[in-house]
Amino acid sequence: MLDVSKIREDFPILSKKVYDGQPLIWLDSAATSQKPRSVIQSIVDYYEGFNANVHRGVHALSIESTAAFEDARQKVADFIGAESSECIIWTRNTTESINLVAHTWAQENIHAGDEILVTALEHHSNLVPWQKVARDKKATLRIIPLAKDQSLDLSEIDTLINPRTKLVAMVQKSNSIGTTNPVKELAAKARAVGAAVLVDGAQSVPHMPVDVADIDCDFLAFSGHKMLGPTGIGVLYVKHDILERMEPFLRGGDMVLEVSYEDASWNSLPWRFEAGTPNMAGAIGMGAAIDYLNGLGMENVRDHDIQLTKHALDSFKELEEELEIYGPKDPALRSGVVSFHHPDVHPHDLGTVLDRRGIAIRTGHHCTMPLVRSLGVPATARASFYLYNTNEEVDALLDGIKEALRYFGNGAGTAG
Amino acid sequence: MALERLDDLYRDAILEHRRNPRNADKLEDFDTTGDAVNPFCGDEIHLQLKQDDKGRITAVGLQGEGCSINRASGSMMSEAAKGKTPTEIRALTDWVRKLMQGDPEAESQLSPEGDLRNLFGVREYPIRIKCALLPWSALDEALSKLSDG
């Protein structure tokens, strides 16, 4: 169990008031999470205390910043059960992590006639790069379709994963509707045909225990800013024996061992994949975010998400007949996100009404345009939860939705 | 209470136009058409215009999918466009755009189109300005296809 009122004291922004004194209700953590004071302070400490470029200087500050930077990398490795910190590559975000794989590993390993398999739940960041690889390599992009409840329809999975499959790239937790996919089972099927496995962990790593050894994936991509960390820092985990054979992505400073005017040899792992001055403050901030999450325990973070989701789904039953709620109903198969649509209230109008009550939600297609189109609506409204949200905030959301229905619903009068 | 301020955006006239959009039937007999899509929210507008022999717009058909601001703006636009020449419509479009951008001059200009003034409140919601202007983009496109446009 999380002590949420104590947790909330750690997040300065949560005491903010918006408009005419409405307390902020942040239900948009799937877009970006808020930051605890310890994360903000770690960045201040870095800039005030030991700002220096890493891996370069012989002086005291560079030694200190390098140690903190590499310490953060080790924290990430431990957090996801990686075999070594050498397997952790700093990127800007999940999107860059996935593109790194598409520009390196995929160039060497995807050939004409091969198949790349993704799910119908993918964020554009785990779909668009594979469309290009498939086109360039004359490979085929295949999609695991959805069942009626927007979980994956696995009835044809043994045809979809076949000897031509070279990569299964799948989201572990849908940012758009919250579905949690059985990535471990799918990874085992991929292994059986010799395919590589990439997991988009942008929403799962912040919200539940994720262990790369347990999943047995080759790649895991995620972002710092959705897990209490700063923006501009992301991670790509690559299994060690694959990383050893991967060509560098960006070339330049820090990723080289020896350079002549004609040629260069590569630095050891993981720095071979980190050309140029990295985001030192971001990495250190992400390390502080992991410390904070470890202090709470990821099982507790997941259970809190499930509890909030259950409370939301139970409360929303009141509007069951009019409100379409997407995703599986079992909180074990989905959590952290409630995505919905009402025929009388456009999501943008709903978002504006809620905003004026201090409630921040996301409306639109959530960077999953094909998925939202398949739901048969132009857009959905999405509330997403995290470790600092309360049942009372979910209740305020429901009150806000009801207010919007009085405003717009069914040709009734104007403001209530 | 927060919702009182919301009334500045969702004025009665906007809610009324949203519920009873004018000129919503698709024209079978038209001289030009225009379409506009906002891929970020999935909103879309499809417009047909019919002119008389002097070039004045005599009939408007407007269909689409969108939020209340988009629908109301389109409905008001369809009423305002009727009886005007393309040149007059362009001046009106220009005025609406300036109004949305907060141009003080546009604000002081009295428009003969009473209902359109209800779109004022949208300026306070920058993210929604695009919703209000989407139908006007379809109108631009329709006019640009006319030979006398």
Contacts between the chains, C-beta under 8 A, distances in Angstrom:
chain1	res1	chain2	res2	distance
A	19	B	2	5.9
A	19	B	5	7.1
A	20	B	2	6.5
A	20	B	5	7.2
A	22	B	2	5.8
A	346	B	66	6.7
A	346	B	67	3.7
A	346	B	68	6.3
A	347	B	41	7.7
A	347	B	67	7.7
A	348	B	41	6.0
A	348	B	67	4.0
A	348	B	69	7.5
A	348	B	128	7.0
A	348	B	131	6.5
A	349	B	10	7.8
A	349	B	67	5.0
A	349	B	68	5.0
A	349	B	69	7.6
A	352	B	6	7.2
A	352	B	9	6.8
A	352	B	125	6.5
A	352	B	128	6.8
A	353	B	3	7.4
A	353	B	6	6.3
A	356	B	2	4.2
A	356	B	3	6.4
A	356	B	5	6.4
A	356	B	6	4.9
A	357	B	2	5.3
A	357	B	3	7.7
A	358	B	2	7.5
A	363	B	41	7.4
A	364	B	40	6.0
A	364	B	41	5.5
A	364	B	42	7.7
A	365	B	40	7.5
A	365	B	41	7.8
A	365	B	42	6.5
A	369	B	39	7.5
A	372	B	42	7.4
A	373	B	42	7.9
A	377	B	42	7.7
A	378	B	41	6.7
A	378	B	42	2.9
A	378	B	43	6.5
A	378	B	44	7.9
A	378	B	65	5.4
A	378	B	66	7.8
A	379	B	41	5.3
A	379	B	42	4.9
A	403	B	3	6.8
A	407	B	3	7.7
A	407	B	6	7.8
A	407	B	10	6.7
A	407	B	15	7.7
A	408	B	15	7.4
A	408	B	18	7.7
A	408	B	68	6.5
A	411	B	19	5.3
A	414	B	7	7.4
A	414	B	10	7.3
A	414	B	12	5.6
A	414	B	15	5.5
A	415	B	3	5.5
A	415	B	4	7.6
A	415	B	6	7.1
A	415	B	7	5.5
A	415	B	10	7.5
A	416	B	3	7.5
